[in-house]
């Protein structure tokens, strides 16, 4: 059974050796299909975070169906998980967004050639019948998005089947699937203006709801400044 902190091998990852499960155990042990976590590598690379004492590096956020989790490699404790959690808190601006009142992350300088924080885009691999890209909101700050070749996004849905913790209701009428934030390269995000959905951006209040739900789903504890 998948538990938070478990590292499992995943055969289909092209370069990573496995997944570090980060969703909380209320979610992991429930009758759910997938878990959320970060890809794990056996070598350092851009944007990766070293896991103390494990000779492993944590990479991008990715959800994965439980059936795809392979052989367990190790179970990490709070000490090993701490730098991974700290990196996610920073990348998602959780300290500022979970504050009351919330504070928006600072914009990045220079031309905008990347998916922007709080903007809504059609993104990821087309799915459904007929095939279509789903709406997503960018949750990583623009300083990260500008240099990483992509962004962390959360899917938006109007499905009545989605609800409860991890699926906050937004002022737009949509729900955010906050249990599964996912890094997507810019090429998988339709950033051209004519391809944008309406509304094309979430309010600061809605982004705070998303941040709080991600922090809860991943047991991230953003310490106030």
PLY file of the C-alpha trace (Angstrom):
ply
format ascii 1.0
element vertex 225
property float x
property float y
property float z
element edge 224
property int vertex1
property int vertex2
end_header
0.00 0.00 0.00
1.32 3.43 -0.96
2.18 5.65 1.99
3.50 9.20 2.05
7.30 9.04 1.84
7.38 5.72 -0.03
9.72 5.56 -3.02
8.62 3.02 -5.65
10.14 2.06 -8.94
8.14 3.04 -12.01
8.92 1.21 -15.23
7.46 3.69 -17.71
9.42 6.76 -16.60
11.96 7.46 -19.39
14.75 8.81 -17.15
13.54 8.78 -13.55
13.87 5.58 -11.56
10.70 5.96 -9.53
8.14 8.07 -7.71
8.23 9.54 -4.21
4.65 9.54 -2.91
3.73 12.86 -1.26
-0.07 12.88 -1.03
-1.34 12.43 2.52
-2.27 8.98 3.78
-5.97 9.80 4.14
-5.94 10.05 0.35
-3.44 7.24 -0.27
-5.33 4.64 1.79
-8.78 5.59 0.50
-10.49 3.97 -2.49
-8.64 6.24 -4.93
-7.10 5.39 -8.28
-3.95 7.53 -8.18
-1.42 9.20 -5.89
0.61 12.38 -6.27
4.32 12.82 -5.82
7.60 13.70 -7.48
9.75 11.79 -9.92
12.95 10.47 -8.36
16.34 10.32 -10.08
19.70 8.73 -9.24
21.68 11.74 -10.48
21.69 15.49 -9.97
20.01 17.67 -12.59
18.51 21.10 -13.12
15.69 21.80 -10.68
16.21 18.59 -8.71
16.43 18.50 -4.92
18.82 16.18 -3.11
17.22 13.76 -0.65
19.53 13.50 2.38
21.26 10.15 2.84
19.39 8.44 0.00
21.63 9.22 -3.00
18.47 10.26 -4.79
17.18 13.55 -6.20
13.54 14.67 -6.32
12.32 16.14 -9.59
9.03 17.40 -11.02
5.55 16.85 -9.60
3.57 14.10 -11.28
0.43 12.07 -10.47
0.46 8.32 -11.08
-2.11 5.54 -10.95
-1.54 3.18 -8.04
-1.45 0.23 -10.43
1.73 1.67 -12.02
3.69 1.76 -8.76
6.37 -0.90 -8.88
8.68 -2.44 -6.30
9.09 -0.33 -3.13
12.65 0.97 -2.80
12.62 2.74 0.56
10.44 4.60 3.03
11.60 8.15 3.75
11.05 9.88 7.07
10.50 13.52 8.01
14.21 14.40 7.82
14.57 13.09 4.26
11.27 14.64 3.14
12.01 18.10 4.57
14.08 19.56 1.68
11.59 18.23 -0.89
8.69 19.84 0.97
10.61 23.12 1.38
11.31 23.27 -2.35
7.62 22.76 -3.16
6.54 25.41 -0.66
8.89 27.88 -2.37
8.03 26.87 -5.95
4.29 27.20 -5.30
4.57 30.40 -3.20
2.62 28.73 -0.40
3.90 30.99 2.38
2.52 34.12 0.70
-0.64 32.55 -0.70
-1.66 30.78 2.51
-1.25 33.98 4.52
-4.28 36.00 5.58
-4.53 38.21 3.62
-2.75 36.38 0.80
0.05 37.92 -1.22
0.58 37.23 -4.92
4.07 36.11 -5.99
6.23 38.71 -7.66
6.24 38.78 -11.49
9.37 37.73 -13.36
11.31 40.34 -15.34
11.71 40.25 -19.11
9.54 39.01 -21.97
6.81 36.47 -21.20
7.54 33.24 -23.08
6.13 30.81 -20.51
2.82 29.90 -18.82
2.11 32.58 -16.19
1.04 32.13 -12.59
-2.77 32.22 -12.06
-3.46 32.11 -15.80
-5.81 29.44 -17.14
-4.80 27.47 -20.24
-5.78 24.41 -22.20
-2.97 21.97 -21.48
-1.67 18.41 -21.32
-2.43 15.47 -23.65
-5.90 15.66 -25.25
-8.40 13.26 -23.69
-12.08 12.40 -23.67
-14.62 12.02 -26.48
-14.15 14.08 -28.53
-10.45 14.52 -27.80
-9.73 17.87 -26.17
-7.22 19.50 -23.89
-8.56 20.27 -20.42
-8.40 23.60 -18.59
-5.54 24.04 -16.13
-4.36 26.87 -13.89
-0.67 27.63 -13.34
0.30 27.35 -9.65
4.11 27.74 -9.80
5.49 31.27 -9.61
6.82 33.01 -12.69
10.47 33.13 -11.57
10.34 29.32 -11.71
8.31 29.18 -14.93
10.70 31.53 -16.74
13.76 29.30 -16.28
12.40 25.75 -15.97
10.99 25.23 -19.46
7.50 24.66 -18.10
5.22 25.18 -15.12
3.26 23.35 -12.44
-0.44 23.29 -13.26
-3.64 22.09 -11.62
-6.57 20.84 -13.65
-9.94 22.59 -13.41
-13.18 20.65 -13.69
-16.94 21.14 -13.47
-17.62 17.43 -12.89
-20.12 16.67 -10.14
-18.16 13.49 -9.38
-15.28 15.55 -8.00
-15.56 17.02 -4.53
-14.36 17.06 -0.94
-10.87 17.82 0.40
-8.44 18.56 -2.40
-11.14 19.87 -4.75
-11.95 23.46 -3.70
-14.90 25.20 -5.35
-13.78 28.40 -7.07
-15.67 31.61 -7.78
-15.73 30.69 -11.48
-17.91 27.66 -10.74
-15.09 25.20 -11.44
-13.29 22.97 -8.96
-9.51 22.67 -8.80
-8.04 19.15 -8.69
-5.42 20.06 -6.09
-4.43 16.51 -5.21
-2.66 16.24 -8.57
-0.51 19.29 -9.40
1.66 18.39 -12.37
4.70 19.83 -14.10
4.14 20.29 -17.83
6.67 21.56 -20.38
5.65 24.79 -22.09
5.09 22.98 -25.40
2.17 21.12 -23.80
0.42 24.35 -22.77
-1.63 26.36 -25.28
-0.32 29.82 -24.39
-1.32 31.62 -27.61
-3.99 34.27 -26.81
-6.57 33.01 -29.32
-6.50 29.54 -27.71
-7.18 30.70 -24.14
-10.35 29.73 -22.24
-12.66 32.22 -20.51
-12.08 33.28 -17.80
-8.38 33.33 -18.55
-7.13 34.06 -15.04
-8.10 33.22 -11.45
-8.45 35.80 -8.70
-6.04 36.02 -5.77
-8.79 34.70 -3.49
-9.23 31.63 -5.69
-5.47 31.08 -5.87
-5.38 31.10 -2.07
-8.02 28.33 -2.01
-5.91 26.32 -4.45
-2.75 26.87 -2.38
-4.43 25.82 0.86
-5.80 22.66 -0.76
-2.39 21.69 -2.19
-0.73 22.31 1.18
-3.28 20.05 2.87
-3.14 17.29 0.24
0.67 17.14 0.35
1.13 17.86 4.07
3.15 20.97 3.32
3.49 23.38 6.25
4.32 26.86 4.97
5.70 28.76 7.96
4.54 32.40 8.13
7.20 35.06 7.65
0 1
1 2
2 3
3 4
4 5
5 6
6 7
7 8
8 9
9 10
10 11
11 12
12 13
13 14
14 15
15 16
16 17
17 18
18 19
19 20
20 21
21 22
22 23
23 24
24 25
25 26
26 27
27 28
28 29
29 30
30 31
31 32
32 33
33 34
34 35
35 36
36 37
37 38
38 39
39 40
40 41
41 42
42 43
43 44
44 45
45 46
46 47
47 48
48 49
49 50
50 51
51 52
52 53
53 54
54 55
55 56
56 57
57 58
58 59
59 60
60 61
61 62
62 63
63 64
64 65
65 66
66 67
67 68
68 69
69 70
70 71
71 72
72 73
73 74
74 75
75 76
76 77
77 78
78 79
79 80
80 81
81 82
82 83
83 84
84 85
85 86
86 87
87 88
88 89
89 90
90 91
91 92
92 93
93 94
94 95
95 96
96 97
97 98
98 99
99 100
100 101
101 102
102 103
103 104
104 105
105 106
106 107
107 108
108 109
109 110
110 111
111 112
112 113
113 114
114 115
115 116
116 117
117 118
118 119
119 120
120 121
121 122
122 123
123 124
124 125
125 126
126 127
127 128
128 129
129 130
130 131
131 132
132 133
133 134
134 135
135 136
136 137
137 138
138 139
139 140
140 141
141 142
142 143
143 144
144 145
145 146
146 147
147 148
148 149
149 150
150 151
151 152
152 153
153 154
154 155
155 156
156 157
157 158
158 159
159 160
160 161
161 162
162 163
163 164
164 165
165 166
166 167
167 168
168 169
169 170
170 171
171 172
172 173
173 174
174 175
175 176
176 177
177 178
178 179
179 180
180 181
181 182
182 183
183 184
184 185
185 186
186 187
187 188
188 189
189 190
190 191
191 192
192 193
193 194
194 195
195 196
196 197
197 198
198 199
199 200
200 201
201 202
202 203
203 204
204 205
205 206
206 207
207 208
208 209
209 210
210 211
211 212
212 213
213 214
214 215
215 216
216 217
217 218
218 219
219 220
220 221
221 222
222 223
223 224
